[in-house]
Amino acid sequence: MRHPLRLRAVLLIGLLALGACGGEAGTSDTGDPPAPPPSTTAMATFTGVVVDSAGQPVDGALVAPRSLDTPPRPVPEMAVMSGPDGRYEWRLAAGRYEFSASKDGRTGTPSEVTAAAGATEQVRLHLP
């Protein structure tokens, strides 16, 4: 090897950076214990169907929610796709959302829906 010292330095820097990322789990600057993971009962299920102007199911439409709560609730994925029957399902934190569907440059009118923890809400979306 021509540069064993350089290789060791690069490996040492990499290990130090990796070690800094790990840190101590469950600690904070204030000394408070970490927040517990979200309860599954604090989740709601949003399910529905995407249909076209003739009322036929739309396969492969992108369904996207936007939190209307203040502060906004996190949405883990950007969008889900409707299946061949136009149906989709999404588990999100309970709250108020606006859902919209889009496909091939067409976007439907958004629909607002509010779901309580443990509830299942139906959201029918229309594409022009």
C-alpha positions, -999 to +999 in steps of 0.1 A: +000+000+000+013+034-009-007+055+016-014+034+047-015+065+069-041+083+047-062+051+046-061+049+084-071+086+088-100+081+064-112+050+083-108+068+117-128+098+105-155+075+092-157+056+125-158+088+145-186+101+122-205+069+126-201+069+163-214+105+165-246+094+147-254+067+172-253+087+204-272+076+235-307+065+227-334+081+248-315+112+259-321+149+252-304+182+260-330+189+287-326+155+305-363+147+298-371+111+289-378+104+253-414+108+240-432+074+238-439+061+204-473+071+190-501+049+203-519+028+177-552+041+191-541+076+181-543+065+145-572+066+121-579+048+089-588+067+057-602+045+030-620+053-002-623+051-040-611+073-068-637+076-096-638+094-130-665+117-143-686+087-153-683+071-118-659+044-129-630+034-107-596+049-116-566+025-114-532+040-105-543+075-093-520+092-068-539+099-036-522+125-014-532+139+020-523+173+035-527+179+072-550+208+080-542+207+118-521+233+135-493+223+138-496+200+108-495+163+115-467+143+098-476+122+068-452+093+065-455+088+027-461+114+000-489+095-017-504+061-022-518+047-055-554+035-060-558-001-070-575-016-101-608-011-083-600+025-076-597+018-039-570+030-015-564+029+022-541+049+045-534+049+083-525+083+096-525+101+129-561+111+138-569+146+127-581+168+099-568+163+064-574+173+028-572+145+003-567+149-035-562+125-064-543+130-096-535+110-127-521+119-162-520+156-154-556+157-141-562+166-105-596+164-088-612+187-063-597+181-028-620+166-001-617+175+036-622+149+062-617+146+100-611+113+118-610+106+155-585+081+169-595+045+161-621+057+135-623+047+098-634+074+074-645+070+038-632+095+013-645+094-022-623+113-047-633+124-082-610+130-112-622+151-141 
